[in-house]
Amino acid sequence: MIRELAYLRVASPRHEDWVAYATEVLGCQLAPRGTDGSVRLRVDDAAHRITIAPGEEDAFEGAGWGFANETELAAYVERLRGAGLTVTEGTPEECADRAVAGMWWVTDPWGNRHEFVWGQHRHPGTFWPGRRISGFVSDDFGLGHIVLIAPSMAEADAFYGDLLGFTLSDRVNEEFMKVRFYHCNGRHHSLGVAEVPGTVGFNHLMLEVRDLDDVGTGYDLAREKGHPIVRALGRHTNDLMTSFYMSTPSSFQIEYGCGGLVVDDRTWVASTNDRPSLWGHELTDWGRHNPPGILNKFEAAAR
Ligand SMILES: [Fe+2]
């Protein structure tokens, strides 16, 4: 089964802007660039976990999902093929680019690419944050979480839950916002899916830091350096994360928080929350007047 969100890949015309943004605001470390000039970012001892490739428009290029080893990944690929999914093996060049030992990939019903990997390269003891923070909560918990936008929750749940095997953590069921959250390790969710009819998209990446002061100083720096705040500081009902949301140079948002809940599958029971936050997370004026992420009409997606 999937063990973690190993990495995220996006493309953007403003990929160069990530060098300053990621180090000075987020506290990531720069890794050596990709052969195509991609900016690559570290949050722990993994070689790199975030790739921003040069591109003509902002695009979600794919999520990498990590497996414990070659055997588990091979069994998973067989299971997906048995269920009728087309699973393609990554080329040696793709594996080298992602710094993994092996990779297979699929697309979801709306054209989003998901890569399944094992043997991600690590360089123990080499992570050094880009600004003075106490560090990221990552390693065995993976990079963080991503929230995708899909036109149909029923179809999304069939794909991500039944087929890919993510375990439901809980749901938020508001009149105007329906979201399902899934876990694959102790992190409350590594994947969220929000339903927006007719739309496929990538809403945000969550990065968890170790200390509330890291969140607060990140908030100050985002404002100081002109990265729009999308949602003010708040605390989520489900994963208890204290966080804020900012816009990145590439349309999608980063949720920057601390104190996320750790779940234990032996005791965890999925619930339904009628609101996403205990307090705060108020949408700013900027948030109200700009699209919530990288969005595409479903008709334009691959299928
Ligand atoms: Fe989030």
Boltz pocket constraint, residues with backbone or C-beta under 6 A from the ligand:
constraints:
  - pocket:
      binder: B
      contacts: [[A, 145], [A, 147], [A, 204], [A, 206], [A, 255]]
      max_distance: 6.0
